[in-house]
Amino acid sequence: MADVTIQSGRPLAALHRSRPARPAEGWVVAGLHLAIVLLATGTVTGGDWVTGDGNLAIVAVVAVLGGASLAKSGILDMLSHLVAFWTGIGAAWLVTATAFPALGANLPDRMVSVADRARVWLAATPGPGPDEGGVLLLGTVVFTTWVGAYASAWVLYRRGWPLGSIVLPAVAIFTALGIRPGSGVAPLAGLAIGAVFLLGAHFGFQRRLAWRGRPGMTALPVARWLGPALPLAVTAVLVIATLPPRFRDDGLDAAARAIEEPLGQVQGWTERVLGRFDRGDPDTSRTFSQFDDRFELGGALELSDEPAAVLRAGGPAYLAAYRYDHYDGAGWESSVDDTFLGQTDEGQRYSPRMRFAPDQAVVLSGVVDRERAPVTGQIEMLRAEDDLVLTLDTHQEATIPTTVQLSWRQLDGARFAIDDGERLPPDLRRLANLLREANSRGYLSGDAGSLTGDPALDTGLTRERDQLGERLLNVDWQPGPDREVGAIVVSGQLPVYDDVEAVFGRQDMEDQPYTVTGQASTASPDQLATAGTEYPAWVTARYLQLPGTVTAQTRSLAAQIARDAGATTPFAVAVALQDDLRGRIRYVEDIAEPPEGRDVVDFVLFETREGYCEYYASAMVVMLRSLDIPARIVAGYYPAAYDEASAGFLYRQRNAHAWVEVFIPAYGWIAFEPTASQPARAYGEPGDPALTPTSAPSPTPAALPTQAPTPRAAPTATAAAAGAVDATDGDGDGSGAVARWIVRGVGIGLGVAGLAAATVVLAWRRGLGGLSPLAAHWARVRKAGRWAGVTGDLTMTPNEYADALGRAVPRSLAPARQVAESYTRERYGPPGAVSSDTGQARQAWHETRRAMVRAWARRSGRHRS
């Protein structure tokens, strides 16, 4: 035959010429691939961390179309990559110039300005350099988006690798979720659905190519292959949605670890390059109102009326977001990483955050909990704050799963008495309970580090030692002459639960109310004034730091204010400094940026004497520390007015505020308000007396951090109740937890059932792609025959195989012969002669299938009997 024909009798080549232009893979494959790329782009840029990123979706679409066009052309690989590279440079240049109108009066002028900035930046020495407003940062992001989208399209359309086209978007999504924990499961679910459907559709395309040109075969649409992919997609979504957050986070950690080593060589270069994007524009510098782990002092305060949160409680309150301990003369930052051993000698990396289940309390020690009363309030976030949980006073618990960022203390052979009760670190209490039980039973020998002779106690002690060892905490014990253990010897690191710095949610919190409980001080001024100065080591290590930029005149002024007020105790000194600053500094929001190299506190105290909250708070903390009084800055929101429409106290962005906390031994962190625009704090009752008081929660310590890919990327420590056999990260105890686990079990069961069904469907459909209806019916008969044990061989004609099947299953003989004869006429007869056989063959196949099922049921019944 000169031309291969299909059922219509038209030449195959002519048929292709008559079709409208479209991707050879089909619009389904192209659409699914584009959707995955756009999902990755949206996930990465969802945090609004770069100015002008609204055009990135358009950039990704154009890059995919360009990559597909180049892949389908006859251009050489290297030439195609060069074209894509320089086109990406041009796209980045154009998008950046368009996004920053302030760079010039028209587009050509702005493009010249961008080029000049890039030239200066490239010529600069490595390290932070000028990038005012994040202009070059946006260009880099646009170029990276272009290259990633192009590469994904290239491997799909030139190499035919659907899995390879998914890898880059998947890496981007996993990385973004690792950096922004608690982003929800929507990106993962979308990735799972898109990937499964894309693989199924592309498999159908490959089958179509494999069967094209064979006699009796016709091309089935690629969409036909999406049916078997649907159960797999549903299964993936069910599993992702029903897994506990701990398992999902651990999976993200494992995925991050899998790609961490290949990206290690790129990481250093990336950090060096991105580290040079230093936004010099004060209007775009990080401020206290952004609640990041660092903020810069300086420049005018510009806050909008955008709603941020609603507090539903008996009255308004200060809502804390982040606390800062390290001052460098220009701004404040968190030094929590410096207190934490983030990486082992084997390369394992951990996070300084601890996971807490809903309603699981942070255990406060006697160092901070004297004269405190619990207060609670419901908070609804209206504006995303990077998953930050707003808290009340000294944070204790929340009704959502959280990770708590706190400081750590390093130990080397420290001894803790097992009978110290509440003074014993919470992480060691479970071990101490087991050792006390062993003492009471007289099971311990006099050998150092020995275990008991009781299997249950041996198991418990071994498990506790191993779990503590997994988080870099080595424990040992030694029975004395009386065969009893008196102390635990500890080397490694322990979390300081009294030193909470920030709290993060592990779920999407926007428009999802949660309740927080804090411990508010009720200590009177007399009690606080007589507290003394016996500070814990972790307090003096973090909260007395001052840089060399602090001037002698600042220190002298602090001492003079204390002397003039007759203040002789830390509390009295703090009150004196607070009152003096409220009158010394004039509250002004529109101020100039301090001179470069000038200590900001010195500048505001002795030159401008005007500023807003972060200036007041910084001056007070620096002056307190100069007098050896531990203090820190808190950023959050000052009390808001009641809003009828919101049925609560509506906090707007302009409520963003910074204030001071001073550490008073035994009473903990006490809040002060040095900013003149806000009323001074009162003492002797809860700091927010209108809040609803609650009964004191039973303390449940946190324990057992789990491995994390990066110390800062994802919250990774697991909180667990003391005395419990197993550490959990779930939903607490009681019927609620049982119900949730029942729902999860049903979901997982449905997922497994769906997976099994999908496997059966795919196995049954395998090999049917591209077949004509009659050929597909005959293929089904052969497949059913193999499952019934009739394999046949290549020399058998269709009729001979139908006869063999009839001998095995007599009821199938007649319908199987009818399907075989119809297939034979199509396969070897003239085109168009069998159009009437299709419906009859379908009915015959259904009869054959029923006969096979009945035969299988009879055999199964005989086997059971």
N, C-alpha and C positions, 0 to 999 in steps of 0.2 A: 504494500500500500504506500502511495506517495505521501499521504498525510494521515496522521493518527486522528481518528474521529471519536466523538463522544455520542451520547444518545441522540442528540439532535441531528447528527450526520454532518455538521459543519466542521470544517477543518479547525484544529485547535489554534493554529497561528492566526487564522482569520477571526476567531472568537476573541482572542486577546486584543487584536487591533480594534475591535468594535467596542471594547470596554472603555469607560471614561478613565482618565488618568487618576491613579491612586497609588498609595504605597503597595509594594508587592506583598508585604506582610499583612495588609488590610488596615482599615481605619480603627478596628478594635485594638490591635496591638499598638498602633501609634498613639491612640488616645490614652490607653492605660499607662504607657511609658511617660507621656507628658504629665499625666496626673501625679505619678510618683515623684517626678522631678519637682513639680510645683509644691507638693506636700513637703518635701525636704527643704525647699527654699523658704516656705512659710514657717516651718518649725525652727529653722536656724535664726530667722530674723524676727521671731515672735517677741523677743524681749525688748525691742525698740532700742537697742544698744548702739546703733549708729544712725546719724542724721541722714535723712533723705533716702531711706532704703525702700521707699514705696514703689520704685520702678524695677525692683529686682525680679519680680514675677515676669514682667515684660522681657527683661534681659534673658531669663531662663527659657522662655518660649522661643525667642528668636535664636538663641544658641542651639536649642534642640532642632529647630527647623534647619538651621545652617549645618549642623552636624549631620543630619540625615541627608541633606542634599549633597554634601561633600562625600559622604560614605557611598551614596548611590552613583556618583560620577566615576569616571575612569581615571581620576587624578591619582598620582602616586601618594602613598601614605605620608611620607615626610613632607611633601609639598602641601598636602591637606592640613597637616598639623601646623605648618608655618602660617598658612592662610588664617586658620582659626586663632592662632596666637596673636597675630597683628590685628585681626578684627576685634578680638577681645580687648586689646589695648585701646583701640579706637572707641569701642563701646564704653569702656570705663571713663575715658576722657570726655566723651559727649555727655554721658549721664551725670557725671560729677559737675561739669560746667552748668548743666541745666538745673541741677538741684540747689545751686548756691547763687541766686540772683545778685547778691551783694558783691560778687567778685567783679562785676562789670556792667556797663550799660546795656550791652547786647551780647549775644552768644559768642561771636568771634573774640570779643574782648575777654570774656570769661574763660574761654579755652586757652587763650594766651596766658592768663593769670594762673590757671591750673598747671600749664606746662612750666611756667617759671617756678612755681612752688615745688614741682616734682624735681626739677633740675637742682634747686638749692638743697632739697632733702637728700637726693642721691649723692651730692657732693659732700654732704656733712659726714662727720665721723660717726661711727656706730654709737648708739645710745639714744636717750630721749632727745628729740629734736622738735623744731617748730612745725606744728600742723594745726594752725588756728581753725577752730570750728570743726575739726574732723574731716577736712576736705579730702586729704589723701587717703584717710582710712576708708571713706566711702568708695574711692576709686579702686582700692585694693579688694574690697568686698565684691564690687561689681565684676572685676576681672576674675576673681576666684569662682564666682557663681557662673560666669560664662564658660570658663575652662571645664568646670565639673559637669555642667549640662552638656557641653559639646562631647566630652569624653564618654559620657553615658550613652548618648545617641550614636556615637561612632561604633562602639563595640556591639551595639544591637544591630545596626543597619549595615555595617561593613563586615563584621566578623560573625554575626548571627549568634551572639552570646546573650541571651535574655538575662541569665543570672548575673553576668558581669555588668549589665546595664543597671541592675538593682543595687550593686555593692556600694557605689559612691553615694547615692541618695540615702541608703541605709546607714552608712557610716556617719553621714551628716546628721541624721535624725538621732541616732544613739548618742552621738557626741553632744548634741544640743540638750537632750533629756538628761544626760549626765551632769552637764553644767547647770541646768535649771531643774533640779529635782522637784517632784511634785507637779509636773506639768500635765499630768493626767495620761490616760491610756489612748486618747484619740489618735495621736500620731502613730503609735504602734499598731493600733487596729487598722488605721488607714493603710499603713505599709503592708500589713499582712494581707489585707483584701486585694490591694493593687498587685502585690507580688504574685499571689496565687493565680489570680486571673490572667496576669501577663504571661506567666509560665504556661498556663493552660492554653491561652490563645496562640502563643508562639509555637507550642507543640502541635496544635492543629495546623498551623501554617507549614511546619516541616512535614507533617504527614501528607498534606496536599501536594507539596513538591515531590515527595517520594512516589505518590501514585499517579502523578500527572503523566499522561502519555500512554498509560497502560490500557489495552483494549477493555472495554466494558466498564471503565472507571470514569467517574465525573468528580469535579472539584466541589466538595462541600464547603459552605461558608465557615470561616474561622470561628464565628460566634457559636457555631454548633458545639465547639469544644469548651465553652464556658459553663455548660450545664454540669459536667462532672467536677469542675473546679469550685462550684458553689458550696457543696458540703465542706470542702477543705477550708474555704474562706470563713464560713460560719463557725467551724470548729476552732480556727485560730482566734477569732474574735471572742468566742466564749471562754477559751482558756485564758486569754489576756485579761478579760474583764472580771473573771471569777477568782483568779489567783490572788492570794493575800499580797498586800503591798511589799512585804518583806521578800517574797519570792520574786516579784517583778523587779525590785531594786537589785536583788542579788543577780538576776539575769542580766540586767543592764551592766552591773559591775563586771560579770564574766565576759560580756561582749566587749566592754571597754578594755579589759585586760588582754583579750585576744588580739585587738588591733593596736595595743599600746606599743609593743616592741617594734613592729614594722614602721610605726610612725615616730619612733624615738629619734631617728636621725633627722627627721624633718622638724621635730619640735624645737630644737635649739635654734635653727634658722628662723622659724616662725616667730619665736619669742624675741629674737634680736630685731627682726623687721618690725613686728607690731609694737615692740617696745619703743620704737622711735616715733610712733604717732602720739605726740603729746600735745593735747589741745591747748594752745596758748590763749584762747579767747576766754576771759573770765566768765562770760555769760554761759559758757558750755562746760565749765569745770565742774567736777563733782562737788556737790554741796551736802550739808547735813540733811536737807529735805529729801535727798535721794536714798538715804538709809543704806548706803554701801558700806563696805568694810573700811573705807577711808573717805574723808572729805577735806577739802581745802578751805581755809579761811580767806575771805577777801571778796570784794566786789559787791555790787548792789544786790539786794534781796528781791527776787521777782517770783512771787507765788500767786497762783490763780485761785479762782473760786470753784475749781473742779471738785466735786464730791469725792471723798476718799474712803470713808467708813462711817458706819452707824453703830453707836453703842446703845444698847437697850438695858437700862439699869435704873436704880432709884435716883441717880444723879450723874452729872458729868464727872470725868476723871482724866488724869494724865494717862495717855496710852504710850507705852515704851516700845520702840522698835529695835534700836541697836545701842550698844554701849562701847565706849572707846577708852583705851588706857594709855596709848603712846602718843606723845606730842613731839614734833620736830621743829617747832618754831614757825611753821607755815600751815599746819593742819593736824588732824587727829586720825589715828588708825587703830586697828586691832592687832595686837601682837600675840594672839592666842596660839598661832602656829609655832612661835618660839618656845612655848611651854610643852610642846608635844613632840614625841618621837614618831615621825610620820612614816619611816621606812626601815625595814629590817635589813640585816646584812645579806639576806637572800633576795632582796629586791621587792619584797611584798610592801605595799603601801596602804596606809590606814588614814582615817579621817578623825579630826578632833571633835566630831559631833556624836551625840548619843541619841539613839532612837527610843522614843517613848510611845507606848500604846495609848489609846484614848483613856482619859481619866486616870492615868498613872502619874503619881506625884513625884516631883523632884524632891529628894530627901534633903531637908535642911538640918544642919547640925546645931548644937548649942552655941556655936560661935556667932550665929546670926538670928536666932529665932526667939530671943527673949522679948516679951511684951509685943506680940504681934497677933493680929486677928485676920482671919480669912475674909476676903471680899471677892465678889464674882460679878461678871457682866457678860452679856451676849454681844458679840461683835460680828458685823456683816461687812465684808470688804467690798467696796464699790470700785476700787482702783487697784490693779495688781501692783504689789510691792516686792517682786522677786520672791514670792512664797513666804515672806516674813509674816509671822504671827504677832499681832499687837498684843501686849501683855499688860497686866496691872501690877504695879509696885514690884515686890520680889516674887518673881514667877514661881508657881507651884505646879499647875496642871492645866490641861486643855481637853476638850471633848473630841478632838480630832487627833489622828496619829501625827506626831511631830518628831523633829530632830532638834536637839538642844545643843547649841555651841557654847562650850565652857572651857575653862583653863584646866591644866593638868599639872601634877607635881611629880617630879622624878625622885625615886627612892633607891637606895643602895644599902641593903641589909637592914632596913628599918624593922623594928620589933613592935608588934601590936598584941596586947594582952587579949586573950579570947573572952575574958569576962568584963571587958570595958563597956559593954552595953551600947548605949547610943553614941559613945565616943569612938566606937570601932567603925572604920570606913564601911559604908553599905556594901561595897563589892566583896568584902571579906566575911560578912555576917553568915552567909550560908555555910562557908567552910568552918567558921567558928562553931556553928551549931552542931555540925558533924563531929568535930573534935571534942566538944563538951559531952556529946553522947558517948563517944568512945571512952572518955575519962570516967564517966559514970558506970560503965560496964567493965572497966579494967581491962580493955582489950589491947592497949598499946604496950609495946615492949620498950626496952631502954635503948634500942638502936636508933641512931639519927635518921630521921626521915622515914621511919618504918610505917607500914600500914597495919591495919588490925587483922585479926584472924576471922572476922565476920565478913562474909561475902557481900552483904548489902552495904555495910559501911565502907568496905574496900572499893566497891563500885562508885559510891557517892563521892568519896575523897578523890579517887582517880579522875572522875569526871570533872570535879571542881578544879583540880589542879590543871587539867588539860585545857579547860575553857578559859581559865585565867591566863594560861600560857599563850593561847591563841591571840590574846590582845596585849602581848609583850609584858605580862605581869607574872614573874616567877615567885612562887610561894614554897615555903618549907616549914617544918616544925620539928622539935626535938623533945621527946619525953624526958622528964627529970628523974631523979632517983626514985620518986614515988610512982613512976610509970604513968605520969599524967603530963599532958601538954599544957603549958601556961601561956605560950605566945606563938604567934605566926611571924616568920621572918620573910620580909617582902623586898624584892628588888624589881624595878621597872617603873611603870607610871600608873597613877591613879587619877581619876577625874575629880575635880573640885566642884561638887554640886552646889556649894554656896556661891560660886562665881559664874552665874549664868550671864552670857554676853548677848545672845540673840536666840530666838526660837523660830524654826521654819516648819511650815506645813508640808506633809507628804501627800497632798491631794490638791486639786484645784479649789481654791478658797473663794474665788470671786463669786459673789452672789450666793455663797453657801455659808450661812451663819454658823458660828462656833462659840462656845462658852469657855472663858478662861477664869482661873482662880489665882489670886495672888495673896501674899501675906503682907498686910499693911501694918506699919508701926503704930502702936498706941502708947509708946513710952512718953513720959512727961519730960519737960525741959530739965527738971532736977535729976531725973534718972539718967538722962543722956549726958548731963554735965559731970556726973560722978562715975562714968564708965571706965576711966583709966586709959592707958595707952599700950596695953598688951596685945599687939596686933599679930595675927597668924603670919607665918612666913610667906604664904602665897599672896597675902595682901601687900606686904612691904616689897616683895619682889616685883610686882606689876604696877602698883599705884603710887609710887614715890618717884618715878622716873621723870627726869627733866633734861632737856638738851643743853648744850653749851651756849645756845643762843639766848637763854634767859639771862637778863642783865642784872647787875648788882642793884640798880635803882628799883627794879621790880621786887627783889627780895627785901630790900630795905623798906619799901613802902608797906609790904605785907606785915613785917615785924612792927612797924610804927602804928598801923591800924590796930593790931592786937594790943599793943601797950596802951594806946589811948583809950581803948574800950575796957581795959582792965581784965581782958580775957586770959584765963590761965588754963583752960581745958580745951580739948579739940572742938567740942560742941560750941563752946562760947566763942572761940576764934572763928569758927565757920559762920556763926550768926553775925559777928562783927564785920567780917569781910563781905558777907551778903548784903548787909544794910549799907555799908559804905559804897559798894559798887552800884547799888540802885540809885544813889545820888551823884556819884562821881561821873558816870557815863550817861550821856544823853541818848535816848533811843531814837535812832535814825536808820531807815532801811536803804536809802539811796546814797551810798557812800562809795568812795574810790577804793581801788585795790591798794593794799599796802605796798611800799617799795620793795623791790626784789632784794633778798638778803636781810631784810629787817625783821626781827622777831615781832610777830603780830601782837602779842600781848603788850610788849613794851611800847609798840606804836600806838595802840588804842589807849593805854593808860597815860602816856606822857605827851602825846602829840595831838591826836584828833579828839580823844575823849568822847567819841560817839560811835555807835554801832548798834547791832541788833543781838538777838539771843546768843548766837554762837560766840560773839565777842565777850559778852558778860560771863558766860559759862567758862570759856577758856581762861579768862583772867582770874576767875575765882579758883579754878582747879590748880593753875600754875602757882598762885600765891599760897594756897593751902599746902601744896607739896613742898614749896620752899621752906615751910615751917614744919616739915616732917609729919604732915597730916594726910593720910591716904584719901584720894578723891578721884572721881572719873566723870566723864561727860555722858549724858544720855540723850539720844535723839528720838523723837516721836511726835506726839501731838498734844497741845495744851487743851484743857477742857473746852468743849463746844456747847453751843446753844441747842435747846430742844427744837426739833422740827416736827410739826404735826403730820406732814405728808409721809415722813419716814417712820413715824411712831418711835422716835428715839432721838438721841443726841447726834446731830449730823456734823461729822468732821470733814472739813474741806482741806485742800492743799495748803491754804493760807494758815491753817492751824498747826502746820509743821513747826516744831520748836526744839530747842536744846536747853537742858537744865543740868543740875549738878547733883551727884550723890556722894556723900561723905561716909567713910566706914567708921562706925562706932563699935568698939569691942563688945561682944555679946548681943548687941542690938542690931548689928548688920548694917546694911546700906540705908542711910537716911537721906531723903530728898531735900534739896534747897532750891530756892527760886531767886537768883540774883538779877533777873531781867526786870527792868523798871516798868515795862508795859503789862506785866502780869502781877496779880496779888501775891504777897509773900505767903509761904507755907505756914500752917499751924501745926503745933505739936501737942501731944497728950491725947490724941484720938486718931483713928484711921485717917490717913492722908486724904482719902476720898470718902468721907463719912456717909455720903448719900448712897453709896453702892450697897448692894444687898449682901449682908453678912451671911456666911455659910458655916456649917459645922466643920471643924478641922478635919481634913482628910487624913486617913491612916497612911503613914509613910511607906512608900514602896521604892526601894533603891533601884538604880539602874546598874546594869552589868553587861558584860560580854559584848564588846564591840565586834563587828564583823569586818572582814577585809574590804578595802575600798581601792579603786584604781588610782585616785589622786586624793591628797589630803583635803583639798578645797572644793573638789568638783561635786561630790555627792555626799549627803549625810549618811553615815554608814554604821554607827554604833547602835547596838540593840539594847533596849531597856528591858529589864526583867525583874519580877518581884522577888524579894528576899525570901528564902526558904522554899521556893518552888523547885520542883524536880527538874523542870525543863524551862529554858528561857524562851519566851514567846514574844512575838511582835504583833499580836493580833488584837482581839477586841475585848479582852477582859474575860470575866467569868459570868456564869449565870445563863438564864434562858435566852437572852439576846444573842450571846455568842453562839449558843447551840443552834439557834435559828439561822444565824448567818452562815454557820458551817454547813447546815442542811442545804441552804440555798446554793452554796458553793459546790457541795457534793452533787446536787442535782445538775448544776451547770456543767461540772466536769464530766458527769455521767453522760449528759447529752452530747458533750464534745467528743467523748470517746465513741459513743454510738454513731455520731456523725462521721467521725474519722473512719470507723469500720465500714459504714455504708459507702463513703466516698471511695475507699479502697476497692470494695466489691464492684462499684460502678466503673471505676477506671480500669480494673482488671477485665471486666466484661467488654468495655468499649475499646480496649486496646486492639489495634489492627483493623478497625472498621473505618478509619478516616479515608476519605476520598473514594469510597466504593459506591457503585450505583446501588439503587434500592434492592435489586434482585441479588447482586453479588453480596450485599450486606446481609440479606436474609440467609443466604447459603453459608456465609462465614459464621453466623450465629448457630446454625445447625451443626457445623463442624466443631465449634467451641463447646456447645452443649454435649456433643458426643464425646469429646475428650474428657469432660468432667464426669461422664457416665462410664468411662473406661474404654471407649471405642476410639483408638488412636488413628487407625488406618495407616496408609503409606502413600508415597508420591505416585505410585503406579496405578492407584485405584481411580476409576472414573467417578464422577458425582453419583451416578446411579448405583455403582458398586458400593460406595460408602453408605448410601441410604439403605441398601439391603443389609449391610453389616450392622447398622444402627437398629434396623427393624428386628434383627435376630436378638439383639440385646434387650430392646424394649419394643415388644411386638406392636403395641398401640401406636408407635411412632412411624411405622413402616410407610403407610399410605401418605400421610402429609409430608414426610421427609422426601419420598420419591417425587411428589409434586413440586417441591422447592427445587430439587435437583434437576428435574426436567426443564423447569423455567430458566434456571441459571444456565443450563447447557445450550438452550436455544439462543439466549442472549449472547453467550460467550462465543459461540461458533456460527450463529445464524446471521442473516443479513440485517443491517441496521434498521430499526423501526419496526421489526416484525414481532416484538414481544411486548408492546405497550399495554396490552390487555392483561398480561400475566402478573403485573405488579401487585394488584389488589388480591388476586388469588394466592400468590406466593406469601403475602403477608398473613392471610388467614391460615394458610397451611403451616407457617412457622409458629403461629400461636397455638395450633393444635399439637404440633410437635412438642412445644414447651410444656403444655399441660400434661402430655403423656410422660414426659421426663420427670416432672414434679411428682406425679402420682406414683411412678415407679420408685422414686427416691423415698417417698413417704412410706410405701409398703416395706421397703428394705429396712428402713429405720425402725419400723414397728416390730418386724421380726427380730431384729437385733436386740431390742429392749426386752422382748418376751423371752 
